[in-house]
Structure formats: structure tokens, C-alpha cells
């Protein structure tokens, strides 16, 4: 496979990763107005785990890649307006990522490690994490969950324009970073909800390599569910992705099939997300440099609140090398 095609495939894979990542007021019988609650000086920890399996078919070959990524994030509320809008920072404190399967794509990364990994994929991924880890994003978040006034850390956008990341186009442009941060949370409708109430949120990401991706999130309120003796609000979640604006893109991406399912649990009394799990399955056809690449991607993302006094799970992410991956060649040891 030509190097440029490999890079395009890597960009599509990384884009999948990127696409990859409330208190209630009773108004009427069976109705609640779901809202986030913030307190000045409040700190919150979340751990997000993303597991992805991708089967890529190109030039008659099938290559399976497995990836697991774990992000430990901290929220800090600096102030809260009268309407409940918080000025806050969100910081990725630690990132771990393991990937294996495709030749030359193995990576075992830990932002806390002394030395970063090397290789084609590492050269693309490590600078991204290095520019983001332990560097707070400033933003405002309303009681409905709408994120505005996103300010990336100083120097981040410039760092992500490094030559090693040029083939990724404008995936990490200032506007895309704001869209990703603003569209990554749970936004509630203005009106009260009752069992069966549905609402929708959308965001767009632009990239010179693969065009514009439009992500639509559909939510449905399912009522209360008890966990550990505490009532939580249960919300069904589905995600749909569409590609467009590819007239001048380096690669044409066509989604041939997709489905998703997910559940979010929200603590009505505390005004916070407690747990979320969303699984998406997507089949794509990527055309680049006169070659056709078929991709079958399954992604599961979980986001879990870590109670005060507890530390995020330190369990190592697992990404076992698939059976059909290229075997590693051992260098024979010469006997003296």
C-alpha cells in the first residue's frame, strides 16, 4: 500500500476516534426539567474509555486493528452565574492508548511515561496528545449543558500545525477543537421531559482530507432507574454520522451502513452525568489515490464519573494483536 494511502487511511481512522469522544425540576405529573448543577470551586473527575475494532480491506487484503484508549479528565468550576452557567476548565490529566494489528501501526502510549513510542502512527498521535495533556481548556457551560466560549490552551493550535501533522489537514483547527469540546457533552432540551420525550443535537467537523462530517445525536428520556439505592435518570442515545463537502477533499468517504445504541445515566439530584455507554457500528468505503478501501468499524465509548476521594482506574488498556495480523519476526541470536 502506498505511503500516502496509508496516511489517508490513518486520518480516517483517527477521525473515527475523534467522532469517536443534570438536576431535575418537577413541573407536572411525570415531567422534569433536566439541568446540570454547578458550584464554585467544585471539582469532578471522569474517566473515558474508548474501544475500537476496525477491519480494513484493501488490495485484496484484510487487516484487523484493535485500539483501546483511556482518558482521565478533571473539571474545575471557577464561577457560576445567576442563571446557572459555569465558567470552568476541563483538563486531560492522563491519556493511555494501545493499538495493534496493522503492520507498523502498533503503539503503546502513556502520557505519564518517560519516553514516547516511535513509528508512523506514533508520529501522528503523540504530538496531538502532547499538545493537550495537562493543559486546561477554558469554557462556559450552561445549566442545559451547552458549551460556549471555548478557549484552547495557549499554543495548542500552533503546536497541532506541526509538519508531522500536515497530512491530517485541519482536523485539529481552532474551530474544530471548539466544536469537539462543545459537542461532546449532554445537552438537555429547554422544555420539561417525560418518559418518551425525544430531542436532538448536531455538530460539524471540517477536514481538508475527508471533507465535512456531520454528527447527529438523538436522545430519548426513558424514566428513572435505581443504582446503589439512588434514583438516576435514564436516557437512550443514538449517534449518526454523515459526510459531505468532499468535492475538493483528498479522499471520498461513503458510509454504506451504520447503527448505534447507548444509555446515559444522569443524577437528577446532584446535577451530573454518572455513567454513559454508546456503541456504534459503521461500514465505510474510502476512495483515495485511485484505490478503494473498505472499513468496518465498531466503537464503544464509556464515560464514568469518579466519586471524590477515589482515583480513576489504573488498569492498563488492552489491545491484543489480532490473529490475522502480520507476524512479528524475531531476530535470531548468533551464538558465539
Phi, psi and omega per residue, in radians:
X1 nan 2.237 3.132
X2 -1.012 2.598 -3.091
X3 -1.025 -0.706 -3.104
X4 -1.124 -0.658 3.113
X5 -1.162 -0.691 3.087
X6 -1.028 -0.714 -3.117
X7 -1.166 -0.720 3.096
X8 -1.072 -0.776 3.110
X9 -1.059 -0.679 3.127
X10 -1.151 -0.676 3.117
X11 -1.110 -0.759 3.113
X12 -1.071 -0.724 3.138
X13 -1.111 -0.793 3.140
X14 -1.171 -0.584 3.081
X15 -1.121 -0.659 3.095
X16 -1.102 -0.635 3.099
X17 -1.139 -0.761 -3.117
X18 -1.121 -0.661 3.118
X19 -1.279 -0.538 2.951
X20 -1.108 3.015 1.936
X21 2.301 nan nan
X22 nan 2.145 3.008
X23 -1.742 2.668 -3.051
X24 -2.013 2.562 3.090
X25 -2.106 2.125 -3.097
X26 -1.330 2.196 -3.108
X27 -1.904 -0.676 -3.125
X28 -2.615 3.015 -3.103
X29 -0.979 2.082 3.091
X30 1.388 0.058 -3.120
X31 -1.957 2.528 3.103
X32 -2.439 2.536 3.015
X33 -1.777 1.813 -3.054
X34 -1.375 2.271 -3.133
X35 -2.561 2.559 2.958
X36 -1.279 2.662 3.041
X37 -2.159 2.359 -3.136
X38 -2.238 2.598 3.088
X39 -2.280 2.340 3.125
X40 -0.980 2.296 -3.138
X41 1.516 -0.041 -3.119
X42 -1.202 2.444 3.051
X43 -2.100 2.486 3.106
X44 -2.441 2.503 3.103
X45 -2.033 2.410 3.049
X46 -2.299 2.567 3.026
X47 -2.138 2.109 3.138
X48 -1.888 2.257 3.095
X49 -2.081 2.271 3.135
X50 -2.144 2.123 3.105
X51 -2.023 2.256 -3.083
X52 -2.355 2.393 3.008
X53 -2.152 2.161 3.141
X54 -2.168 2.231 3.030
X55 -1.893 2.061 -3.097
X56 -1.963 2.249 3.102
X57 -1.957 2.092 -3.140
X58 -2.594 2.342 3.120
X59 0.914 0.694 3.095
X60 1.385 0.046 -3.141
X61 -1.948 2.520 3.062
X62 -1.953 2.224 -3.126
X63 -2.209 2.192 3.120
X64 -1.833 2.314 3.123
X65 -2.154 2.368 3.077
X66 -2.061 2.414 -3.117
X67 -2.422 2.409 3.002
X68 -2.270 2.275 -3.122
X69 -2.267 2.328 3.133
X70 -2.172 2.188 3.140
X71 -2.113 2.165 3.028
X72 -1.714 2.099 -3.074
X73 -2.175 2.568 3.090
X74 -2.071 2.417 3.010
X75 -1.912 2.445 3.059
X76 -2.365 2.148 -3.116
X77 -1.585 2.032 -3.104
X78 -1.506 -0.614 3.123
X79 -2.832 2.832 3.140
X80 -2.362 2.220 3.105
X81 -1.331 3.000 3.125
X82 -1.090 -0.501 -3.128
X83 -1.527 0.089 3.093
X84 1.616 0.013 3.120
X85 -1.333 2.294 -3.090
X86 -1.857 2.430 2.890
X87 -1.629 2.180 -3.017
X88 -2.561 2.993 2.989
X89 -2.131 2.543 2.997
X90 -2.169 2.232 -3.016
X91 -2.277 2.272 2.991
X92 -1.430 1.896 -3.083
X93 -1.423 -0.591 -3.119
X94 -2.664 2.471 3.085
X95 -2.282 2.277 3.042
X96 -2.181 2.449 -3.105
X97 -2.600 2.285 3.043
X98 -2.210 2.377 3.127
X99 -2.537 2.468 3.118
X100 -2.723 2.731 3.080
X101 2.362 -1.197 -3.102
X102 -1.249 2.431 3.127
X103 -0.958 2.214 3.110
X104 1.402 0.037 -3.075
X105 -1.835 0.018 3.136
X106 -1.124 2.385 3.105
X107 -2.649 2.433 3.063
X108 -2.318 1.725 -2.999
X109 -2.020 2.417 3.022
X110 -2.476 2.074 -3.081
X111 -1.099 -0.324 3.103
X112 -1.503 -0.153 -3.115
X113 -1.251 2.678 -3.108
X114 -1.225 -0.653 -3.094
X115 -2.145 2.329 3.110
X116 -1.377 2.745 3.094
X117 -1.265 2.891 3.137
X118 -2.074 2.830 3.097
X119 2.278 3.015 -3.085
X120 -1.025 -0.889 -3.119
X121 -1.209 -0.720 3.132
X122 -1.055 -0.673 -3.135
X123 -1.112 -0.434 3.126
X124 -1.565 -0.639 -3.013
X125 -1.519 -0.774 -3.046
X126 -0.989 -0.789 3.124
X127 -1.067 -0.555 3.117
X128 -1.131 -0.882 -3.138
X129 -1.155 -0.679 -3.135
X130 -1.053 -0.601 -3.124
X131 -1.346 -0.282 -3.029
X132 -1.924 -0.619 -3.006
X133 -1.150 2.351 3.122
X134 1.084 0.426 3.104
X135 -2.205 1.886 -2.994
X136 -1.204 2.419 2.943
X137 -1.531 2.281 3.020
X138 -1.586 2.484 3.136
X139 -2.901 2.947 2.975
X140 -2.007 2.481 3.118
X141 -2.326 2.119 -3.103
X142 -1.374 2.969 3.122
X143 -1.119 -0.417 3.071
X144 -1.374 -0.295 -3.123
X145 1.820 0.069 3.119
X146 -1.281 2.250 -3.128
X147 -1.797 2.225 3.140
X148 -2.382 3.022 3.064
X149 0.914 0.760 3.137
X150 -1.268 2.238 3.098
X151 -2.163 1.878 3.085
X152 -1.095 2.731 3.101
X153 -0.976 2.564 -3.132
X154 -1.014 2.250 3.110
X155 1.537 -0.132 -3.081
X156 -1.163 -0.866 -3.094
X157 -1.044 -0.704 3.124
X158 -1.145 -0.695 3.141
X159 -1.118 -0.571 -3.116
X160 -1.436 0.035 3.045
X161 -1.738 0.245 -3.132
X162 -1.056 2.634 -3.121
X163 -0.933 -0.616 -3.113
X164 -1.121 -0.352 -3.105
X165 -1.856 0.127 -3.078
X166 -1.038 -0.639 -3.100
X167 -1.217 -0.154 3.111
X168 -1.554 0.081 3.100
X169 1.098 -2.457 -3.117
X170 -1.803 0.562 -3.138
X171 -0.949 -0.661 -3.101
X172 -1.916 0.696 3.060
X173 -1.224 2.879 -3.139
X174 -0.986 -0.757 -3.115
X175 -1.184 -0.722 3.128
X176 -1.151 -0.684 3.093
X177 -1.069 -0.711 3.111
X178 -1.144 -0.706 3.127
X179 -1.127 -0.756 -3.117
X180 -1.134 -0.741 3.123
X181 -1.217 -0.708 -3.113
X182 -1.265 -0.479 -3.070
X183 -1.774 0.120 -3.048
X184 -1.572 -0.188 -3.062
X185 -1.736 -3.113 3.127
X186 -1.678 2.051 -3.141
X187 -1.899 2.265 -3.108
X188 -1.657 2.714 3.081
X189 -1.259 2.823 3.125
X190 -1.174 -0.718 -3.058
X191 -1.397 2.794 3.040
X192 -1.087 2.710 3.120
X193 -2.039 2.715 2.991
X194 -2.422 3.004 -3.079
X195 -0.965 2.163 -3.119
X196 1.760 -0.197 3.110
X197 -1.117 2.317 -3.118
X198 -2.117 2.565 3.050
X199 -2.614 3.004 -2.969
X200 -2.514 2.555 3.046
X201 -2.340 2.548 3.138
X202 -2.336 2.726 2.994
X203 -2.623 2.763 -3.140
X204 -2.212 2.434 3.061
X205 -2.144 2.278 -3.121
X206 -1.854 2.429 -3.135
X207 -2.593 2.267 -3.102
X208 -1.155 -0.425 -3.095
X209 -1.350 -0.781 -3.025
X210 -2.172 0.183 3.084
X211 1.514 -2.726 -3.082
X212 -1.785 2.278 3.066
X213 -1.906 2.259 3.120
X214 -1.909 2.094 -3.105
X215 -1.880 2.151 3.124
X216 -1.978 2.234 3.116
X217 -1.973 2.124 3.130
X218 -1.844 2.214 -3.132
X219 -2.036 2.572 3.029
X220 -2.410 2.220 3.138
X221 -1.371 2.222 -3.057
X222 -1.882 -0.026 -3.131
X223 1.779 -2.860 -3.083
X224 -1.609 2.606 3.018
X225 -2.438 2.351 -3.096
X226 -1.573 2.374 3.049
X227 -2.399 2.187 -3.119
X228 0.923 0.675 3.092
X229 1.370 0.102 -3.093
X230 -2.074 2.288 3.132
X231 -1.282 2.325 3.096
X232 -2.196 2.682 3.118
X233 -1.544 2.201 -3.086
X234 -1.764 2.247 -3.076
X235 -2.256 2.223 3.059
X236 -1.420 2.446 -3.110
X237 -2.334 2.374 3.060
X238 -2.348 2.561 -3.093
X239 -2.199 2.375 3.084
X240 -2.264 2.367 3.137
X241 -2.060 2.389 3.063
X242 -2.281 2.500 3.093
X243 -1.895 2.491 3.106
X244 -2.710 -3.089 3.113
X245 1.021 0.707 -3.049
X246 -1.782 0.215 -3.087
X247 -0.995 -0.696 -3.116
X248 -1.919 0.214 -3.120
X249 -1.320 2.674 3.124
X250 -1.257 -0.424 3.137
X251 -2.378 2.513 3.084
X252 -1.778 2.178 -3.123
X253 -1.977 2.174 3.109
X254 -2.124 2.140 3.081
X255 -1.511 2.039 -3.092
X256 -1.615 -0.392 3.118
X257 -2.864 2.514 3.070
X258 -2.773 2.646 3.062
X259 -2.690 2.735 3.128
X260 -2.686 2.733 3.044
X261 -2.654 2.551 -3.138
X262 -2.913 2.831 3.125
X263 -2.393 2.361 3.077
X264 -2.054 2.432 3.078
X265 -2.052 2.167 -3.045
X266 -2.111 2.310 3.120
X267 -1.467 1.862 -3.074
X268 -1.130 -0.687 -3.085
X269 -1.276 -0.743 -3.101
X270 -1.478 -0.376 3.141
X271 1.307 0.757 -3.139
X272 -2.530 2.690 3.000
X273 -1.309 2.292 -3.118
X274 -1.768 -0.725 -3.078
X275 -2.740 2.512 3.096
X276 -2.564 2.439 3.082
X277 -2.543 2.136 -3.125
X278 -2.322 2.252 3.100
X279 -2.018 2.269 3.100
X280 -2.165 2.493 3.059
X281 -2.176 2.274 -3.039
X282 -2.478 2.346 3.037
X283 -1.976 2.266 -3.078
X284 -2.304 2.666 2.997
X285 -2.081 2.074 -3.117
X286 -1.932 2.174 3.123
X287 -1.955 2.105 -3.111
X288 -2.650 2.425 3.080
X289 0.931 0.618 3.123
X290 1.326 0.106 3.137
X291 -1.978 2.639 3.111
X292 -1.952 2.202 -3.127
X293 -2.072 2.180 3.087
X294 -1.754 2.297 -3.126
X295 -2.221 2.325 3.082
X296 -2.108 1.901 -2.989
X297 -2.087 2.252 3.020
X298 -2.077 2.183 -3.084
X299 -2.244 2.324 3.035
X300 -2.141 2.165 -3.130
X301 -2.070 2.224 3.038
X302 -2.094 2.513 3.108
X303 -2.348 2.033 -2.996
X304 -2.159 2.305 3.072
X305 -1.281 2.355 3.126
X306 -1.804 1.999 -3.099
X307 -1.032 2.633 3.097
X308 -0.981 2.462 3.134
X309 1.563 -0.224 3.098
X310 -1.865 2.701 3.121
X311 -1.858 2.593 3.102
X312 -1.024 2.667 3.123
X313 -1.016 2.331 3.131
X314 -1.784 0.205 3.138
X315 -1.062 2.326 -3.094
X316 -1.172 2.351 3.077
X317 -1.110 2.560 -3.103
X318 -2.020 2.328 3.065
X319 -2.582 1.349 -3.074
X320 -1.134 2.525 3.111
X321 -1.190 2.139 -3.130
X322 -1.049 2.757 -3.102
X323 -1.115 -0.551 -3.082
X324 -1.596 0.203 3.117
X325 -1.317 2.767 3.134
X326 -1.087 2.261 -3.106
X327 -1.178 2.552 3.090
X328 -1.428 2.332 -3.100
X329 -1.616 2.153 3.125
X330 -1.534 2.342 3.125
X331 -1.398 2.108 -3.118
X332 -1.129 2.518 3.141
X333 -1.636 2.141 -3.122
X334 -1.347 2.290 3.104
X335 -1.435 2.413 3.131
X336 -1.436 nan nan
